[in-house]
Amino acid sequence: MDWLTDTRDSYDTVAESYAGYTRGLLDGLPHLRAALRLFAEEVSGPVADVGCGPGDITARLAELGVDAFGIDLSPAMIALARANHPGLRFEVGSMTEPMTGPLGGILSWWSLIHVPDEVVPAVFGHFRKALRPGGLVQVGFHVGDRTNLKTQGYGGHPMRVHVHLRPPERVAGWLRDAGFTVEARWLLGDDGAVLFARRG
């Protein structure tokens, strides 16, 4: 899959700059912090932070008492995560492949944005198979109805990734089709959303 290779290579290139840009970002986003706290309160069992990047959100989950580990497509991101959070587990992997379970929850914040529409149902199928019955998934994404090609990223480094903006109802429909019950939809301003869903 060319898009998968492009995504991995792009985030390998910008890993250091991306880590600097996102460090502490959550401190200024109270509604997103609340979504993470709610997820942490409701989840039971190990949690995979899928598309964990440099691992800061995985570490936040751990601070909230969650048995969390991180997965990311980019080896450079995983190297940073391991260096910055040595007490936690991080591994290179892709959400397009089956995941090891059973898990209590899966967090996927702004990582599905690079996955083409036709691949998302298979990704949610992998999520469902990895989760125990009643397991939770929380998905964060950009809201819209278009795809942008990102050719320059953090620190001005070259990238080649497609960024898919989607209506919440479309993402909710994919979750329902995969066997999840969508329990809540939070809109974050005009361009972000978080969905809470539970495996049946």
N, C-alpha and C positions, 0 to 999 in steps of 0.2 A: 504494500500500500504506500504509494508515494506520499500521501498526506501525513502518514505516520512517521515516515523518515524525515520529512520536512519539519514536522513538529519537534521531533527529538533533536535534530541537528540545530534548530533555531534556539531551543531552550538551553542546549549545551553552550551555545555561543553567548547567550545573554545571562547565564546563571548568576554570575557575581553581581552584575548590575541590577538584575531583577531582585536578588536578595536584599540589596541595599535599598531599593525603592519600596519594597513591601514591608521591611522591618518596622514594626510599630504601627503599621497602617490601621490595624484593627482597633487601636486605642481611640481613634477618632470616629469610629463607626458604631455607636451604641446599639442600634437596632440589630446589626449583624452579631455583635457580642451577645445580645439577648437570645438570638436564634441558636448560637453555639451553646449557651448555658442551658437552654431548654432541651436541646438534643442530649447534652451530657446528663441531665437529670432523668431523662426518660429511657436512655439506652441501658441495656444490660448485657454484659459480655464484651469480648474484644471488638474493637472498631478499626476499620481500615480507612485511612485518610487517602483517598484515591486522587492522584494528581497533587501530591503534597508539596511539590516545589522544595524550597529550602527548609521545610519542616516546622515552621513557626506555629502553624495552626495545630499540627499534631502535638506540639509541646503545650499549647493552650489546653487542648483536650486532656492531656496528662495532668496538668495543673488542676483541672476540674474533677480529677479522680477517675478518669476514663482509662481503661487499658487500651491505649491507642498505638498504632504503628502506621508508617507512611509508605506509600507506593508511588513511584513516579516513572514516567517514560525516559526521562533524561538522566543519564549516569552522572553528569556534572551536578545536577540538582541534588541527587542522592548523596554524592560526596560532600556537598556543603551541609546537607541536613545531618549527616553522621558527625561531621566536624563540630557543628554548632550545638548539637543536642546528643552528646555521646551516650546518654543513659537510655535512649529510645532506639527502637528498631526501625530501620528503613531498608527498602529493597527496590531494585529496578524492576519494573513490570508495566504491563499495558492493560487498560480496562477492556481492550478488545479480546483478551484471552480469559479463560476460566480462572476464577480466584479460589484460593483455598479457604474452606470454612470448617465448621459453621461459625459465622460471625454474628455479633449482636447488633452491629450497625455499620453503615457505610456513609462516609461524608465525601461529597464530591462538589467542591466549591470552585466554580469557574474553570473546570477542567473539561467538561463536555463541550465547551464552546468551540473546540477545534475538531470535534467529531462530526462527520457528515451525517445528514438526516437519515440516510439509508442504513447507517451503522448503529445509530442510537438504540433501536429496539434490541439488537443483539447484546449491546452493553448492559441494558437493563435486565436482560435475561440472565447474564452472568451475575449481576448483582443479586437477583432473586435466588439463584441456586446457591450462592455463597452464604446467604443469610439464613438464620434459623427462623422457624415460624414466629411471627410477631416482631421480627427484627425491623429496625428503622433505617431509612435512608433519607438523607437531607441533600438536596441538590440546589446549588446556587448558579445563576447564569445571567447573561445580558438579555434584556428584553428588547424586542423589535421584530422585524420580519425581513431580514436581509442578511447577506454575507459580505464581509469585507476582507480584502487581502491585505495583510499586514506585512510590509516589506522592511520596516525599520522599527527597532524596539528599544528597550531600556538601554540608556547610555549611547544611543545612536547606532547600535550594532545592527548589521543586516539580519533580517528574519524573512522567512517565507511560510506564513501560516494563515489559514483561512479562519476568520472569526465569525461564528454563526450566532446571530441574534434571533431569538425565538419568542413567540407569544407563550405565556404561561400555560394556556389551555392545551397547546400542542405537546408540551413536555408532560403535562399531567395526563394527557391521553396515552402517551407512550408508556408511562408508569402503570396506568390502569391495565393496558393491554398486556403488560408483563406480569400481572398478578399482584399489583400493589393497590392498597387503598390510600388515596391522597387525603390526608387529614387536615392540612392547612396550606394556604398560599400566602406568603408575605411579599408585598411589593416594597421595594426599596427605592424611593424617589421615582423617577420616570424611566430608569433604564436598568433596574436590577430586580431580581426575584429570588426567593428561596421557597422551595416546596418541601413539605414534610410528608413522608409516605411510609406505610407499614406493610410488610410482607404478610400475605394471607396464609 
